[in-house]
Amino acid sequence: MKLNLKNPIIFLDLETTGVDPAKDRIVEMSLVKVYPDGQRDIKTRRINPEMPIPPQATEVHHITDEDVKDCPRFREIAKSLATWIE
């Protein structure tokens, strides 16, 4: 599929601790930035949600508390992520 882009577009996929945006948190995010010339930039990052990952969520995405215990918190990467998106 060929996209007719004038500006980059970003596709985002999140893995979270659950489905409630008011209380659940991100544990992994993947972003694909597609540029008008077709170039792609892909970033995937695990994030420490600062809360236990429920077993039901781990069953879906296979990410455990152990997998994210040494990962940065979202607030630690938010500014650099915003800059990359911009």
HTML snippet that shows the backbone in 3Dmol.js (N, CA, C, O; Angstrom):
<script src="https://3Dmol.org/build/3Dmol-min.js"></script>
<div id="view" style="width:600px;height:400px;position:relative"></div>
<script>
const pdb = `
ATOM      1  N   MET A   1       0.839  -1.173   0.000  1.00  0.00           N
ATOM      2  CA  MET A   1       0.000   0.000   0.000  1.00  0.00           C
ATOM      3  C   MET A   1       0.889   1.242   0.000  1.00  0.00           C
ATOM      4  O   MET A   1       1.838   1.340   0.779  1.00  0.00           O
ATOM      5  N   LYS A   2       0.575   2.173  -0.868  1.00  0.00           N
ATOM      6  CA  LYS A   2       1.317   3.426  -0.939  1.00  0.00           C
ATOM      7  C   LYS A   2       0.483   4.532  -0.326  1.00  0.00           C
ATOM      8  O   LYS A   2      -0.670   4.744  -0.702  1.00  0.00           O
ATOM      9  N   LEU A   3       1.081   5.229   0.620  1.00  0.00           N
ATOM     10  CA  LEU A   3       0.408   6.349   1.261  1.00  0.00           C
ATOM     11  C   LEU A   3       0.855   7.644   0.610  1.00  0.00           C
ATOM     12  O   LEU A   3       2.037   7.819   0.316  1.00  0.00           O
ATOM     13  N   ASN A   4      -0.071   8.541   0.387  1.00  0.00           N
ATOM     14  CA  ASN A   4       0.238   9.854  -0.165  1.00  0.00           C
ATOM     15  C   ASN A   4       0.336  10.833   1.010  1.00  0.00           C
ATOM     16  O   ASN A   4      -0.655  11.444   1.410  1.00  0.00           O
ATOM     17  N   LEU A   5       1.543  10.968   1.548  1.00  0.00           N
ATOM     18  CA  LEU A   5       1.745  11.767   2.752  1.00  0.00           C
ATOM     19  C   LEU A   5       2.448  13.082   2.446  1.00  0.00           C
ATOM     20  O   LEU A   5       3.337  13.147   1.597  1.00  0.00           O
ATOM     21  N   LYS A   6       2.038  14.112   3.145  1.00  0.00           N
ATOM     22  CA  LYS A   6       2.752  15.388   3.114  1.00  0.00           C
ATOM     23  C   LYS A   6       3.573  15.565   4.379  1.00  0.00           C
ATOM     24  O   LYS A   6       4.559  16.302   4.396  1.00  0.00           O
ATOM     25  N   ASN A   7       3.154  14.875   5.448  1.00  0.00           N
ATOM     26  CA  ASN A   7       3.845  14.903   6.742  1.00  0.00           C
ATOM     27  C   ASN A   7       3.975  13.468   7.234  1.00  0.00           C
ATOM     28  O   ASN A   7       3.237  12.590   6.786  1.00  0.00           O
ATOM     29  N   PRO A   8       4.907  13.221   8.152  1.00  0.00           N
ATOM     30  CA  PRO A   8       5.002  11.877   8.719  1.00  0.00           C
ATOM     31  C   PRO A   8       3.713  11.490   9.449  1.00  0.00           C
ATOM     32  O   PRO A   8       2.977  12.346   9.939  1.00  0.00           O
ATOM     33  N   ILE A   9       3.463  10.200   9.509  1.00  0.00           N
ATOM     34  CA  ILE A   9       2.330   9.659  10.265  1.00  0.00           C
ATOM     35  C   ILE A   9       2.889   8.615  11.226  1.00  0.00           C
ATOM     36  O   ILE A   9       3.839   7.904  10.898  1.00  0.00           O
ATOM     37  N   ILE A  10       2.292   8.530  12.415  1.00  0.00           N
ATOM     38  CA  ILE A  10       2.767   7.580  13.423  1.00  0.00           C
ATOM     39  C   ILE A  10       1.662   6.591  13.754  1.00  0.00           C
ATOM     40  O   ILE A  10       0.515   6.969  13.995  1.00  0.00           O
ATOM     41  N   PHE A  11       2.034   5.314  13.759  1.00  0.00           N
ATOM     42  CA  PHE A  11       1.152   4.234  14.186  1.00  0.00           C
ATOM     43  C   PHE A  11       1.639   3.784  15.551  1.00  0.00           C
ATOM     44  O   PHE A  11       2.842   3.641  15.771  1.00  0.00           O
ATOM     45  N   LEU A  12       0.711   3.560  16.467  1.00  0.00           N
ATOM     46  CA  LEU A  12       1.033   3.291  17.862  1.00  0.00           C
ATOM     47  C   LEU A  12       0.343   2.016  18.331  1.00  0.00           C
ATOM     48  O   LEU A  12      -0.835   1.797  18.052  1.00  0.00           O
ATOM     49  N   ASP A  13       1.093   1.176  19.048  1.00  0.00           N
ATOM     50  CA  ASP A  13       0.526  -0.016  19.674  1.00  0.00           C
ATOM     51  C   ASP A  13       0.961  -0.027  21.132  1.00  0.00           C
ATOM     52  O   ASP A  13       2.143   0.143  21.433  1.00  0.00           O
ATOM     53  N   LEU A  14       0.007  -0.226  22.037  1.00  0.00           N
ATOM     54  CA  LEU A  14       0.306  -0.248  23.470  1.00  0.00           C
ATOM     55  C   LEU A  14      -0.019  -1.598  24.076  1.00  0.00           C
ATOM     56  O   LEU A  14      -0.997  -2.243  23.700  1.00  0.00           O
ATOM     57  N   GLU A  15       0.803  -2.016  25.010  1.00  0.00           N
ATOM     58  CA  GLU A  15       0.498  -3.131  25.911  1.00  0.00           C
ATOM     59  C   GLU A  15       0.369  -2.494  27.284  1.00  0.00           C
ATOM     60  O   GLU A  15       1.199  -1.671  27.670  1.00  0.00           O
ATOM     61  N   THR A  16      -0.662  -2.868  28.019  1.00  0.00           N
ATOM     62  CA  THR A  16      -0.967  -2.178  29.271  1.00  0.00           C
ATOM     63  C   THR A  16      -1.262  -3.164  30.396  1.00  0.00           C
ATOM     64  O   THR A  16      -1.287  -4.380  30.203  1.00  0.00           O
ATOM     65  N   THR A  17      -1.483  -2.590  31.582  1.00  0.00           N
ATOM     66  CA  THR A  17      -1.843  -3.412  32.741  1.00  0.00           C
ATOM     67  C   THR A  17      -3.325  -3.777  32.741  1.00  0.00           C
ATOM     68  O   THR A  17      -3.767  -4.579  33.563  1.00  0.00           O
ATOM     69  N   GLY A  18      -4.100  -3.188  31.813  1.00  0.00           N
ATOM     70  CA  GLY A  18      -5.540  -3.453  31.737  1.00  0.00           C
ATOM     71  C   GLY A  18      -6.176  -2.533  30.713  1.00  0.00           C
ATOM     72  O   GLY A  18      -5.489  -1.908  29.905  1.00  0.00           O
ATOM     73  N   VAL A  19      -7.491  -2.458  30.756  1.00  0.00           N
ATOM     74  CA  VAL A  19      -8.214  -1.692  29.729  1.00  0.00           C
ATOM     75  C   VAL A  19      -8.866  -0.402  30.248  1.00  0.00           C
ATOM     76  O   VAL A  19      -9.573   0.267  29.494  1.00  0.00           O
ATOM     77  N   ASP A  20      -8.649  -0.050  31.487  1.00  0.00           N
ATOM     78  CA  ASP A  20      -9.239   1.163  32.060  1.00  0.00           C
ATOM     79  C   ASP A  20      -8.231   2.313  31.963  1.00  0.00           C
ATOM     80  O   ASP A  20      -7.246   2.325  32.702  1.00  0.00           O
ATOM     81  N   PRO A  21      -8.459   3.285  31.061  1.00  0.00           N
ATOM     82  CA  PRO A  21      -7.485   4.371  30.898  1.00  0.00           C
ATOM     83  C   PRO A  21      -7.328   5.260  32.130  1.00  0.00           C
ATOM     84  O   PRO A  21      -6.346   5.994  32.240  1.00  0.00           O
ATOM     85  N   ALA A  22      -8.279   5.201  33.053  1.00  0.00           N
ATOM     86  CA  ALA A  22      -8.192   6.018  34.268  1.00  0.00           C
ATOM     87  C   ALA A  22      -7.238   5.421  35.295  1.00  0.00           C
ATOM     88  O   ALA A  22      -6.681   6.153  36.113  1.00  0.00           O
ATOM     89  N   LYS A  23      -7.038   4.088  35.267  1.00  0.00           N
ATOM     90  CA  LYS A  23      -6.194   3.501  36.310  1.00  0.00           C
ATOM     91  C   LYS A  23      -5.064   2.620  35.783  1.00  0.00           C
ATOM     92  O   LYS A  23      -4.073   2.408  36.481  1.00  0.00           O
ATOM     93  N   ASP A  24      -5.199   2.109  34.573  1.00  0.00           N
ATOM     94  CA  ASP A  24      -4.175   1.199  34.059  1.00  0.00           C
ATOM     95  C   ASP A  24      -3.042   1.964  33.399  1.00  0.00           C
ATOM     96  O   ASP A  24      -3.184   3.133  33.041  1.00  0.00           O
ATOM     97  N   ARG A  25      -1.903   1.273  33.244  1.00  0.00           N
ATOM     98  CA  ARG A  25      -0.689   1.934  32.776  1.00  0.00           C
ATOM     99  C   ARG A  25      -0.046   1.155  31.636  1.00  0.00           C
ATOM    100  O   ARG A  25      -0.317  -0.028  31.433  1.00  0.00           O
ATOM    101  N   ILE A  26       0.795   1.841  30.915  1.00  0.00           N
ATOM    102  CA  ILE A  26       1.510   1.248  29.781  1.00  0.00           C
ATOM    103  C   ILE A  26       2.673   0.412  30.293  1.00  0.00           C
ATOM    104  O   ILE A  26       3.386   0.827  31.207  1.00  0.00           O
ATOM    105  N   VAL A  27       2.866  -0.778  29.699  1.00  0.00           N
ATOM    106  CA  VAL A  27       4.033  -1.604  30.004  1.00  0.00           C
ATOM    107  C   VAL A  27       4.955  -1.745  28.792  1.00  0.00           C
ATOM    108  O   VAL A  27       6.140  -2.042  28.941  1.00  0.00           O
ATOM    109  N   GLU A  28       4.404  -1.531  27.588  1.00  0.00           N
ATOM    110  CA  GLU A  28       5.227  -1.539  26.382  1.00  0.00           C
ATOM    111  C   GLU A  28       4.549  -0.696  25.313  1.00  0.00           C
ATOM    112  O   GLU A  28       3.327  -0.726  25.162  1.00  0.00           O
ATOM    113  N   MET A  29       5.349   0.048  24.580  1.00  0.00           N
ATOM    114  CA  MET A  29       4.800   0.807  23.469  1.00  0.00           C
ATOM    115  C   MET A  29       5.688   0.612  22.256  1.00  0.00           C
ATOM    116  O   MET A  29       6.915   0.590  22.350  1.00  0.00           O
ATOM    117  N   SER A  30       5.033   0.471  21.118  1.00  0.00           N
ATOM    118  CA  SER A  30       5.725   0.381  19.834  1.00  0.00           C
ATOM    119  C   SER A  30       5.148   1.450  18.923  1.00  0.00           C
ATOM    120  O   SER A  30       3.932   1.611  18.817  1.00  0.00           O
ATOM    121  N   LEU A  31       6.038   2.173  18.273  1.00  0.00           N
ATOM    122  CA  LEU A  31       5.621   3.235  17.367  1.00  0.00           C
ATOM    123  C   LEU A  31       6.341   3.055  16.034  1.00  0.00           C
ATOM    124  O   LEU A  31       7.529   2.737  15.993  1.00  0.00           O
ATOM    125  N   VAL A  32       5.614   3.260  14.964  1.00  0.00           N
ATOM    126  CA  VAL A  32       6.191   3.262  13.627  1.00  0.00           C
ATOM    127  C   VAL A  32       5.903   4.629  13.023  1.00  0.00           C
ATOM    128  O   VAL A  32       4.746   5.020  12.868  1.00  0.00           O
ATOM    129  N   LYS A  33       6.954   5.343  12.689  1.00  0.00           N
ATOM    130  CA  LYS A  33       6.823   6.658  12.059  1.00  0.00           C
ATOM    131  C   LYS A  33       7.136   6.467  10.569  1.00  0.00           C
ATOM    132  O   LYS A  33       8.239   6.063  10.201  1.00  0.00           O
ATOM    133  N   VAL A  34       6.153   6.765   9.730  1.00  0.00           N
ATOM    134  CA  VAL A  34       6.311   6.625   8.287  1.00  0.00           C
ATOM    135  C   VAL A  34       6.413   8.029   7.694  1.00  0.00           C
ATOM    136  O   VAL A  34       5.546   8.875   7.908  1.00  0.00           O
ATOM    137  N   TYR A  35       7.492   8.257   6.944  1.00  0.00           N
ATOM    138  CA  TYR A  35       7.752   9.550   6.338  1.00  0.00           C
ATOM    139  C   TYR A  35       7.190   9.606   4.921  1.00  0.00           C
ATOM    140  O   TYR A  35       6.955   8.564   4.309  1.00  0.00           O
ATOM    141  N   PRO A  36       6.974  10.797   4.400  1.00  0.00           N
ATOM    142  CA  PRO A  36       6.430  10.929   3.043  1.00  0.00           C
ATOM    143  C   PRO A  36       7.237  10.183   1.971  1.00  0.00           C
ATOM    144  O   PRO A  36       6.672   9.743   0.969  1.00  0.00           O
ATOM    145  N   ASP A  37       8.562  10.039   2.177  1.00  0.00           N
ATOM    146  CA  ASP A  37       9.388   9.338   1.192  1.00  0.00           C
ATOM    147  C   ASP A  37       9.357   7.816   1.369  1.00  0.00           C
ATOM    148  O   ASP A  37      10.033   7.089   0.640  1.00  0.00           O
ATOM    149  N   GLY A  38       8.558   7.332   2.354  1.00  0.00           N
ATOM    150  CA  GLY A  38       8.443   5.891   2.589  1.00  0.00           C
ATOM    151  C   GLY A  38       9.374   5.344   3.654  1.00  0.00           C
ATOM    152  O   GLY A  38       9.225   4.199   4.083  1.00  0.00           O
ATOM    153  N   GLN A  39      10.332   6.149   4.084  1.00  0.00           N
ATOM    154  CA  GLN A  39      11.244   5.721   5.153  1.00  0.00           C
ATOM    155  C   GLN A  39      10.432   5.441   6.409  1.00  0.00           C
ATOM    156  O   GLN A  39       9.418   6.091   6.659  1.00  0.00           O
ATOM    157  N   ARG A  40      10.885   4.463   7.204  1.00  0.00           N
ATOM    158  CA  ARG A  40      10.204   4.122   8.453  1.00  0.00           C
ATOM    159  C   ARG A  40      11.193   4.155   9.602  1.00  0.00           C
ATOM    160  O   ARG A  40      12.346   3.745   9.471  1.00  0.00           O
ATOM    161  N   ASP A  41      10.715   4.648  10.721  1.00  0.00           N
ATOM    162  CA  ASP A  41      11.496   4.672  11.955  1.00  0.00           C
ATOM    163  C   ASP A  41      10.654   3.951  12.995  1.00  0.00           C
ATOM    164  O   ASP A  41       9.514   4.339  13.250  1.00  0.00           O
ATOM    165  N   ILE A  42      11.211   2.896  13.599  1.00  0.00           N
ATOM    166  CA  ILE A  42      10.456   2.070  14.544  1.00  0.00           C
ATOM    167  C   ILE A  42      11.088   2.163  15.922  1.00  0.00           C
ATOM    168  O   ILE A  42      12.304   2.038  16.069  1.00  0.00           O
ATOM    169  N   LYS A  43      10.257   2.382  16.924  1.00  0.00           N
ATOM    170  CA  LYS A  43      10.719   2.417  18.312  1.00  0.00           C
ATOM    171  C   LYS A  43       9.811   1.517  19.147  1.00  0.00           C
ATOM    172  O   LYS A  43       8.586   1.610  19.071  1.00  0.00           O
ATOM    173  N   THR A  44      10.421   0.658  19.932  1.00  0.00           N
ATOM    174  CA  THR A  44       9.689  -0.170  20.890  1.00  0.00           C
ATOM    175  C   THR A  44      10.368   0.003  22.232  1.00  0.00           C
ATOM    176  O   THR A  44      11.593  -0.059  22.337  1.00  0.00           O
ATOM    177  N   ARG A  45       9.561   0.220  23.255  1.00  0.00           N
ATOM    178  CA  ARG A  45      10.113   0.495  24.582  1.00  0.00           C
ATOM    179  C   ARG A  45       9.254  -0.152  25.657  1.00  0.00           C
ATOM    180  O   ARG A  45       8.036   0.026  25.665  1.00  0.00           O
ATOM    181  N   ARG A  46       9.863  -0.887  26.550  1.00  0.00           N
ATOM    182  CA  ARG A  46       9.153  -1.375  27.737  1.00  0.00           C
ATOM    183  C   ARG A  46       9.231  -0.309  28.808  1.00  0.00           C
ATOM    184  O   ARG A  46      10.205   0.438  28.905  1.00  0.00           O
ATOM    185  N   ILE A  47       8.175  -0.257  29.614  1.00  0.00           N
ATOM    186  CA  ILE A  47       8.041   0.794  30.618  1.00  0.00           C
ATOM    187  C   ILE A  47       7.619   0.179  31.947  1.00  0.00           C
ATOM    188  O   ILE A  47       6.757  -0.699  31.987  1.00  0.00           O
ATOM    189  N   ASN A  48       8.222   0.640  33.018  1.00  0.00           N
ATOM    190  CA  ASN A  48       7.837   0.193  34.354  1.00  0.00           C
ATOM    191  C   ASN A  48       6.532   0.908  34.726  1.00  0.00           C
ATOM    192  O   ASN A  48       6.519   2.131  34.861  1.00  0.00           O
ATOM    193  N   PRO A  49       5.437   0.157  34.891  1.00  0.00           N
ATOM    194  CA  PRO A  49       4.155   0.807  35.175  1.00  0.00           C
ATOM    195  C   PRO A  49       3.996   1.264  36.621  1.00  0.00           C
ATOM    196  O   PRO A  49       3.007   1.913  36.961  1.00  0.00           O
ATOM    197  N   GLU A  50       4.955   0.933  37.465  1.00  0.00           N
ATOM    198  CA  GLU A  50       4.910   1.292  38.889  1.00  0.00           C
ATOM    199  C   GLU A  50       3.698   0.698  39.600  1.00  0.00           C
ATOM    200  O   GLU A  50       3.216   1.240  40.595  1.00  0.00           O
ATOM    201  N   MET A  51       3.223  -0.404  39.082  1.00  0.00           N
ATOM    202  CA  MET A  51       2.142  -1.157  39.724  1.00  0.00           C
ATOM    203  C   MET A  51       2.270  -2.597  39.242  1.00  0.00           C
ATOM    204  O   MET A  51       2.845  -2.840  38.181  1.00  0.00           O
ATOM    205  N   PRO A  52       1.751  -3.547  39.993  1.00  0.00           N
ATOM    206  CA  PRO A  52       1.817  -4.935  39.538  1.00  0.00           C
ATOM    207  C   PRO A  52       1.021  -5.128  38.240  1.00  0.00           C
ATOM    208  O   PRO A  52      -0.045  -4.543  38.048  1.00  0.00           O
ATOM    209  N   ILE A  53       1.571  -5.962  37.363  1.00  0.00           N
ATOM    210  CA  ILE A  53       0.859  -6.314  36.139  1.00  0.00           C
ATOM    211  C   ILE A  53      -0.060  -7.489  36.477  1.00  0.00           C
ATOM    212  O   ILE A  53       0.424  -8.545  36.885  1.00  0.00           O
ATOM    213  N   PRO A  54      -1.365  -7.325  36.317  1.00  0.00           N
ATOM    214  CA  PRO A  54      -2.287  -8.410  36.644  1.00  0.00           C
ATOM    215  C   PRO A  54      -2.037  -9.653  35.774  1.00  0.00           C
ATOM    216  O   PRO A  54      -1.666  -9.528  34.607  1.00  0.00           O
ATOM    217  N   PRO A  55      -2.238 -10.833  36.335  1.00  0.00           N
ATOM    218  CA  PRO A  55      -2.034 -12.073  35.564  1.00  0.00           C
ATOM    219  C   PRO A  55      -2.843 -12.097  34.270  1.00  0.00           C
ATOM    220  O   PRO A  55      -2.383 -12.635  33.263  1.00  0.00           O
ATOM    221  N   GLN A  56      -4.048 -11.516  34.290  1.00  0.00           N
ATOM    222  CA  GLN A  56      -4.884 -11.515  33.082  1.00  0.00           C
ATOM    223  C   GLN A  56      -4.213 -10.712  31.957  1.00  0.00           C
ATOM    224  O   GLN A  56      -4.311 -11.086  30.788  1.00  0.00           O
ATOM    225  N   ALA A  57      -3.538  -9.622  32.303  1.00  0.00           N
ATOM    226  CA  ALA A  57      -2.829  -8.823  31.294  1.00  0.00           C
ATOM    227  C   ALA A  57      -1.609  -9.582  30.780  1.00  0.00           C
ATOM    228  O   ALA A  57      -1.343  -9.594  29.578  1.00  0.00           O
ATOM    229  N   THR A  58      -0.871 -10.210  31.685  1.00  0.00           N
ATOM    230  CA  THR A  58       0.295 -10.996  31.289  1.00  0.00           C
ATOM    231  C   THR A  58      -0.107 -12.133  30.354  1.00  0.00           C
ATOM    232  O   THR A  58       0.639 -12.474  29.437  1.00  0.00           O
ATOM    233  N   GLU A  59      -1.280 -12.719  30.579  1.00  0.00           N
ATOM    234  CA  GLU A  59      -1.763 -13.779  29.685  1.00  0.00           C
ATOM    235  C   GLU A  59      -1.913 -13.276  28.254  1.00  0.00           C
ATOM    236  O   GLU A  59      -1.726 -14.034  27.303  1.00  0.00           O
ATOM    237  N   VAL A  60      -2.247 -12.006  28.103  1.00  0.00           N
ATOM    238  CA  VAL A  60      -2.455 -11.429  26.765  1.00  0.00           C
ATOM    239  C   VAL A  60      -1.126 -11.051  26.115  1.00  0.00           C
ATOM    240  O   VAL A  60      -0.855 -11.456  24.985  1.00  0.00           O
ATOM    241  N   HIS A  61      -0.283 -10.268  26.829  1.00  0.00           N
ATOM    242  CA  HIS A  61       0.933  -9.741  26.204  1.00  0.00           C
ATOM    243  C   HIS A  61       2.216 -10.435  26.639  1.00  0.00           C
ATOM    244  O   HIS A  61       3.278 -10.157  26.082  1.00  0.00           O
ATOM    245  N   HIS A  62       2.146 -11.321  27.611  1.00  0.00           N
ATOM    246  CA  HIS A  62       3.300 -12.114  28.070  1.00  0.00           C
ATOM    247  C   HIS A  62       4.420 -11.265  28.673  1.00  0.00           C
ATOM    248  O   HIS A  62       5.584 -11.665  28.652  1.00  0.00           O
ATOM    249  N   ILE A  63       4.071 -10.097  29.207  1.00  0.00           N
ATOM    250  CA  ILE A  63       5.046  -9.235  29.876  1.00  0.00           C
ATOM    251  C   ILE A  63       4.788  -9.326  31.377  1.00  0.00           C
ATOM    252  O   ILE A  63       3.659  -9.142  31.830  1.00  0.00           O
ATOM    253  N   THR A  64       5.829  -9.609  32.138  1.00  0.00           N
ATOM    254  CA  THR A  64       5.702  -9.805  33.584  1.00  0.00           C
ATOM    255  C   THR A  64       6.321  -8.635  34.354  1.00  0.00           C
ATOM    256  O   THR A  64       7.019  -7.794  33.788  1.00  0.00           O
ATOM    257  N   ASP A  65       6.047  -8.607  35.643  1.00  0.00           N
ATOM    258  CA  ASP A  65       6.661  -7.608  36.522  1.00  0.00           C
ATOM    259  C   ASP A  65       8.184  -7.683  36.434  1.00  0.00           C
ATOM    260  O   ASP A  65       8.862  -6.656  36.423  1.00  0.00           O
ATOM    261  N   GLU A  66       8.708  -8.882  36.372  1.00  0.00           N
ATOM    262  CA  GLU A  66      10.161  -9.088  36.277  1.00  0.00           C
ATOM    263  C   GLU A  66      10.716  -8.468  34.994  1.00  0.00           C
ATOM    264  O   GLU A  66      11.814  -7.912  34.995  1.00  0.00           O
ATOM    265  N   ASP A  67       9.957  -8.564  33.902  1.00  0.00           N
ATOM    266  CA  ASP A  67      10.406  -8.021  32.615  1.00  0.00           C
ATOM    267  C   ASP A  67      10.568  -6.502  32.635  1.00  0.00           C
ATOM    268  O   ASP A  67      11.392  -5.964  31.896  1.00  0.00           O
ATOM    269  N   VAL A  68       9.805  -5.814  33.459  1.00  0.00           N
ATOM    270  CA  VAL A  68       9.816  -4.340  33.444  1.00  0.00           C
ATOM    271  C   VAL A  68      10.398  -3.705  34.705  1.00  0.00           C
ATOM    272  O   VAL A  68      10.426  -2.480  34.820  1.00  0.00           O
ATOM    273  N   LYS A  69      10.856  -4.512  35.639  1.00  0.00           N
ATOM    274  CA  LYS A  69      11.299  -3.963  36.928  1.00  0.00           C
ATOM    275  C   LYS A  69      12.453  -2.966  36.797  1.00  0.00           C
ATOM    276  O   LYS A  69      12.544  -2.043  37.606  1.00  0.00           O
ATOM    277  N   ASP A  70      13.330  -3.119  35.812  1.00  0.00           N
ATOM    278  CA  ASP A  70      14.459  -2.215  35.644  1.00  0.00           C
ATOM    279  C   ASP A  70      14.260  -1.232  34.485  1.00  0.00           C
ATOM    280  O   ASP A  70      15.193  -0.525  34.104  1.00  0.00           O
ATOM    281  N   CYS A  71      13.066  -1.187  33.935  1.00  0.00           N
ATOM    282  CA  CYS A  71      12.758  -0.283  32.819  1.00  0.00           C
ATOM    283  C   CYS A  71      12.420   1.105  33.346  1.00  0.00           C
ATOM    284  O   CYS A  71      12.036   1.261  34.505  1.00  0.00           O
ATOM    285  N   PRO A  72      12.566   2.115  32.486  1.00  0.00           N
ATOM    286  CA  PRO A  72      12.229   3.474  32.929  1.00  0.00           C
ATOM    287  C   PRO A  72      10.729   3.635  33.135  1.00  0.00           C
ATOM    288  O   PRO A  72       9.927   2.902  32.555  1.00  0.00           O
ATOM    289  N   ARG A  73      10.366   4.590  33.956  1.00  0.00           N
ATOM    290  CA  ARG A  73       8.957   4.957  34.121  1.00  0.00           C
ATOM    291  C   ARG A  73       8.575   5.878  32.968  1.00  0.00           C
ATOM    292  O   ARG A  73       9.440   6.502  32.355  1.00  0.00           O
ATOM    293  N   PHE A  74       7.279   5.963  32.675  1.00  0.00           N
ATOM    294  CA  PHE A  74       6.832   6.767  31.539  1.00  0.00           C
ATOM    295  C   PHE A  74       7.298   8.207  31.656  1.00  0.00           C
ATOM    296  O   PHE A  74       7.732   8.800  30.669  1.00  0.00           O
ATOM    297  N   ARG A  75       7.213   8.771  32.840  1.00  0.00           N
ATOM    298  CA  ARG A  75       7.610  10.175  33.011  1.00  0.00           C
ATOM    299  C   ARG A  75       9.090  10.402  32.701  1.00  0.00           C
ATOM    300  O   ARG A  75       9.497  11.528  32.418  1.00  0.00           O
ATOM    301  N   GLU A  76       9.887   9.348  32.754  1.00  0.00           N
ATOM    302  CA  GLU A  76      11.310   9.476  32.452  1.00  0.00           C
ATOM    303  C   GLU A  76      11.590   9.515  30.944  1.00  0.00           C
ATOM    304  O   GLU A  76      12.651   9.977  30.525  1.00  0.00           O
ATOM    305  N   ILE A  77      10.662   9.041  30.143  1.00  0.00           N
ATOM    306  CA  ILE A  77      10.869   9.045  28.694  1.00  0.00           C
ATOM    307  C   ILE A  77       9.889   9.955  27.955  1.00  0.00           C
ATOM    308  O   ILE A  77      10.002  10.120  26.741  1.00  0.00           O
ATOM    309  N   ALA A  78       8.943  10.538  28.660  1.00  0.00           N
ATOM    310  CA  ALA A  78       7.869  11.302  28.020  1.00  0.00           C
ATOM    311  C   ALA A  78       8.382  12.455  27.162  1.00  0.00           C
ATOM    312  O   ALA A  78       7.906  12.635  26.041  1.00  0.00           O
ATOM    313  N   LYS A  79       9.335  13.235  27.654  1.00  0.00           N
ATOM    314  CA  LYS A  79       9.826  14.389  26.889  1.00  0.00           C
ATOM    315  C   LYS A  79      10.537  13.952  25.614  1.00  0.00           C
ATOM    316  O   LYS A  79      10.309  14.526  24.549  1.00  0.00           O
ATOM    317  N   SER A  80      11.396  12.940  25.714  1.00  0.00           N
ATOM    318  CA  SER A  80      12.100  12.486  24.513  1.00  0.00           C
ATOM    319  C   SER A  80      11.122  11.847  23.525  1.00  0.00           C
ATOM    320  O   SER A  80      11.299  11.968  22.313  1.00  0.00           O
ATOM    321  N   LEU A  81      10.110  11.180  24.030  1.00  0.00           N
ATOM    322  CA  LEU A  81       9.090  10.599  23.165  1.00  0.00           C
ATOM    323  C   LEU A  81       8.313  11.697  22.446  1.00  0.00           C
ATOM    324  O   LEU A  81       8.066  11.595  21.244  1.00  0.00           O
ATOM    325  N   ALA A  82       7.929  12.737  23.168  1.00  0.00           N
ATOM    326  CA  ALA A  82       7.202  13.861  22.566  1.00  0.00           C
ATOM    327  C   ALA A  82       8.040  14.542  21.497  1.00  0.00           C
ATOM    328  O   ALA A  82       7.513  14.928  20.454  1.00  0.00           O
ATOM    329  N   THR A  83       9.327  14.695  21.740  1.00  0.00           N
ATOM    330  CA  THR A  83      10.227  15.299  20.756  1.00  0.00           C
ATOM    331  C   THR A  83      10.297  14.439  19.503  1.00  0.00           C
ATOM    332  O   THR A  83      10.242  14.969  18.394  1.00  0.00           O
ATOM    333  N   TRP A  84      10.416  13.128  19.655  1.00  0.00           N
ATOM    334  CA  TRP A  84      10.480  12.220  18.523  1.00  0.00           C
ATOM    335  C   TRP A  84       9.179  12.258  17.716  1.00  0.00           C
ATOM    336  O   TRP A  84       9.208  12.234  16.486  1.00  0.00           O
ATOM    337  N   ILE A  85       8.050  12.317  18.404  1.00  0.00           N
ATOM    338  CA  ILE A  85       6.756  12.370  17.728  1.00  0.00           C
ATOM    339  C   ILE A  85       6.594  13.680  16.968  1.00  0.00           C
ATOM    340  O   ILE A  85       6.062  13.701  15.859  1.00  0.00           O
ATOM    341  N   GLU A  86       7.055  14.769  17.571  1.00  0.00           N
ATOM    342  CA  GLU A  86       6.913  16.089  16.954  1.00  0.00           C
ATOM    343  C   GLU A  86       7.657  16.149  15.658  1.00  0.00           C
ATOM    344  O   GLU A  86       7.654  17.184  14.992  1.00  0.00           O
TER     345      GLU A  86
END
`;
const viewer = $3Dmol.createViewer("view");
viewer.addModel(pdb, "pdb");
viewer.setStyle({}, {cartoon: {color: "spectrum"}});
viewer.zoomTo();
viewer.render();
</script>
